[in-house]
Amino acid sequence: MDYDVIVIGGGPGGYLAAERLAHAGRKVLLAEKAYLGGTCLNVGCIPTKTLLAGAKEYVHARDSAKFGIVAENVTYDWAVMQAWKNEVVEKNRNAVAFAEKKLGVEVVTQEAKLLGPGKVEIAGVVYQAENIIIATGSVPVMPPIPGAKDNPAVIDSTGALGLPSVPKRLCVIGGGVIGVEFASLFASLGSTVEVVEMLDEIVPFMDKDMAPVLRRAMKSVKFSLGCKVEKIEGGTVCYRTKEGAEAKAEADVVLMAVGRKPAVEGWGAKEAGLDYTGKGVVVDQRLRTNLPQVWAIGDVTGKSLLAHAAYRMADVAAADILSGGKAAEAGNFMRYDSIPWAVYGMPEAAGIGLTQQEAAKRGIKTISSTLPLRVSGRFVAENGFAAPGSVKLIAEEGTKKILGIHIVGAYASEIIWGASAVLEEELTVEDLRQLVFPHPTVSEVIREAAWALEI
Ligand SMILES: Cc1cc2nc3c(=O)[nH]c(=O)nc-3n(C[C@H](O)[C@H](O)[C@H](O)COP(=O)(O)OP(=O)(O)OC[C@H]3O[C@@H](n4cnc5c(N)ncnc54)[C@H](O)[C@@H]3O)c2cc1C
């Protein structure tokens, strides 16, 4: 055997799995065909949040008069924002490389191909490994809209991150997380932004009471909901409205943000006999595939296309390998209902667990309470009375077990991890009422929402 484990793909899933296994003394090879850190670090989570951080600073400075801060002629420099983004990405990438090296993970910048259980081909050489982890990630979906292909005005999220200047007019096709974040970014920097979304609401997995709060808070963005794009001519996006009328969004740049799909092709899945569909590699709760000693983690499973889901999957797969399956028996397996999500726009939104609609679909009777964030003194002090924000708490009617916590407003992405603990530990409304939250914090609104529930 050449290695204990070969990991294919060096994104959050792959590099963390490699680290965990090397830390436990296993001999690990990590093959990454492009850049360590994968989509998240290079063209996803980190660069988007870096640019959004700059945009938030700009908006704060521009709108600071109500706090008694006078900053005149506030402006931004897109080139400097870009340079800062590139520096953040590069330094984080180096940090990942350093962590792998320190733990003794052998990293090769090569494309790898799965040949079958225990066998991986890299640069024409076949390597043997006792265990293989597939972490090849996902790729953007490019729908076959007439006029989209080879149109220089049409870009994907990677193109949007590297735009040479802030577009005057931006049309975003798709009102999911990525579309909303870019709409926030460019609208706050002065672009005229229209989001064209086929569904009736943005961010489809959000609770139906909360998504409109987020949408209405993005005042300067035009949302065209229930609209189907039919063709793109240059920068003109032609779509049909919900009522069946023809409409157009005129833009300089068209961002295609209709989603991503698991990268199941090009690395031997079919030839190796791996069980997969267009929705991802089929895995069980321990992330095992149909092939012996072959695991799949992260976006490629199609289970939850989020970096922290990939991290969790890396931990579960590594624990499964290290314990020979015993970790799962002890409760260490995937529970997708307790994976939080976050939208880092302006404002932020985050949530975990079931929405009320999802609970109803599963036949679960629920009770809920919704409170505005302005019940928090800290929130008002830092954001003003008119700032949008809301918390919604959902519990099971009978058991009073907390099923979902959803937040729209500043700090949502930082607060939500606490809600993860609530759901993981299956706390009830009464349990949550007994938790002590620091005062003054915005997170206190979660406790208030627990008291607002009639139980
Ligand atoms: C614009 C944008 C913003 C995002 N923001 C967030 C966010 O804020 N929070 C969040 O949780 N998620 C975010 N995501 C999603 C997040 O990036 C992914 O969920 C995460 O990167 C998945 O990790 P992964 O390890 O499964 O795959 P990836 O990060 O996609 O990594 C897979 C790696 O495998 C490599 N690879 C593929 N095939 C091979 C092969 N045959 N041989 C060798 N290497 C191979 C690829 O080059 C790639 O580096 C964002 C995504 C985008 C596009």
PDBQT file of the ligand as one rigid body, heavy atoms in Angstrom, charges set to zero:
ROOT
HETATM    1  C1  LIG A 501     -19.466  32.725  -4.916  1.00  0.00    +0.000 C 
HETATM    2  C2  LIG A 501     -19.602  31.660  -3.879  1.00  0.00    +0.000 A 
HETATM    3  C3  LIG A 501     -19.757  32.017  -2.551  1.00  0.00    +0.000 A 
HETATM    4  C4  LIG A 501     -19.871  31.031  -1.580  1.00  0.00    +0.000 A 
HETATM    5  N1  LIG A 501     -20.013  31.424  -0.294  1.00  0.00    +0.000 NA
HETATM    6  C5  LIG A 501     -20.146  30.500   0.669  1.00  0.00    +0.000 A 
HETATM    7  C6  LIG A 501     -20.261  30.857   2.023  1.00  0.00    +0.000 A 
HETATM    8  O1  LIG A 501     -20.239  32.036   2.359  1.00  0.00    +0.000 OA
HETATM    9  N2  LIG A 501     -20.389  29.900   2.951  1.00  0.00    +0.000 N 
HETATM   10  C7  LIG A 501     -20.426  28.575   2.610  1.00  0.00    +0.000 A 
HETATM   11  O2  LIG A 501     -20.560  27.733   3.491  1.00  0.00    +0.000 OA
HETATM   12  N3  LIG A 501     -20.297  28.178   1.324  1.00  0.00    +0.000 NA
HETATM   13  C8  LIG A 501     -20.150  29.112   0.357  1.00  0.00    +0.000 A 
HETATM   14  N4  LIG A 501     -19.998  28.709  -0.938  1.00  0.00    +0.000 N 
HETATM   15  C9  LIG A 501     -20.009  27.275  -1.228  1.00  0.00    +0.000 C 
HETATM   16  C10 LIG A 501     -18.644  26.643  -0.890  1.00  0.00    +0.000 C 
HETATM   17  O3  LIG A 501     -17.661  27.267  -1.669  1.00  0.00    +0.000 OA
HETATM   18  C11 LIG A 501     -18.677  25.160  -1.167  1.00  0.00    +0.000 C 
HETATM   19  O4  LIG A 501     -19.754  24.579  -0.474  1.00  0.00    +0.000 OA
HETATM   20  C12 LIG A 501     -17.392  24.494  -0.708  1.00  0.00    +0.000 C 
HETATM   21  O5  LIG A 501     -16.284  25.031  -1.389  1.00  0.00    +0.000 OA
HETATM   22  C13 LIG A 501     -17.465  23.002  -0.938  1.00  0.00    +0.000 C 
HETATM   23  O6  LIG A 501     -16.269  22.408  -0.558  1.00  0.00    +0.000 OA
HETATM   24  P1  LIG A 501     -15.774  21.063  -1.258  1.00  0.00    +0.000 P 
HETATM   25  O7  LIG A 501     -14.516  20.680  -0.567  1.00  0.00    +0.000 OA
HETATM   26  O8  LIG A 501     -16.870  20.081  -1.301  1.00  0.00    +0.000 OA
HETATM   27  O9  LIG A 501     -15.508  21.447  -2.768  1.00  0.00    +0.000 OA
HETATM   28  P2  LIG A 501     -14.658  22.592  -3.466  1.00  0.00    +0.000 P 
HETATM   29  O10 LIG A 501     -14.367  23.704  -2.579  1.00  0.00    +0.000 OA
HETATM   30  O11 LIG A 501     -15.362  22.881  -4.751  1.00  0.00    +0.000 OA
HETATM   31  O12 LIG A 501     -13.281  21.898  -3.765  1.00  0.00    +0.000 OA
HETATM   32  C14 LIG A 501     -13.178  20.840  -4.663  1.00  0.00    +0.000 C 
HETATM   33  C15 LIG A 501     -11.754  20.828  -5.161  1.00  0.00    +0.000 C 
HETATM   34  O13 LIG A 501     -11.528  19.608  -5.867  1.00  0.00    +0.000 OA
HETATM   35  C16 LIG A 501     -10.671  19.873  -6.942  1.00  0.00    +0.000 C 
HETATM   36  N5  LIG A 501     -10.828  18.775  -7.895  1.00  0.00    +0.000 N 
HETATM   37  C17 LIG A 501     -11.938  18.470  -8.593  1.00  0.00    +0.000 A 
HETATM   38  N6  LIG A 501     -11.718  17.361  -9.328  1.00  0.00    +0.000 NA
HETATM   39  C18 LIG A 501     -10.443  16.972  -9.073  1.00  0.00    +0.000 A 
HETATM   40  C19 LIG A 501      -9.643  15.904  -9.525  1.00  0.00    +0.000 A 
HETATM   41  N7  LIG A 501     -10.101  15.001 -10.387  1.00  0.00    +0.000 N 
HETATM   42  N8  LIG A 501      -8.370  15.801  -9.062  1.00  0.00    +0.000 NA
HETATM   43  C20 LIG A 501      -7.871  16.726  -8.197  1.00  0.00    +0.000 A 
HETATM   44  N9  LIG A 501      -8.589  17.762  -7.741  1.00  0.00    +0.000 NA
HETATM   45  C21 LIG A 501      -9.869  17.874  -8.159  1.00  0.00    +0.000 A 
HETATM   46  C22 LIG A 501     -11.118  21.229  -7.447  1.00  0.00    +0.000 C 
HETATM   47  O14 LIG A 501     -10.086  21.868  -8.174  1.00  0.00    +0.000 OA
HETATM   48  C23 LIG A 501     -11.446  21.953  -6.142  1.00  0.00    +0.000 C 
HETATM   49  O15 LIG A 501     -10.356  22.696  -5.673  1.00  0.00    +0.000 OA
HETATM   50  C24 LIG A 501     -19.842  29.665  -1.939  1.00  0.00    +0.000 A 
HETATM   51  C25 LIG A 501     -19.671  29.298  -3.278  1.00  0.00    +0.000 A 
HETATM   52  C26 LIG A 501     -19.538  30.282  -4.231  1.00  0.00    +0.000 A 
HETATM   53  C27 LIG A 501     -19.344  29.869  -5.653  1.00  0.00    +0.000 C 
ENDROOT
TORSDOF 0
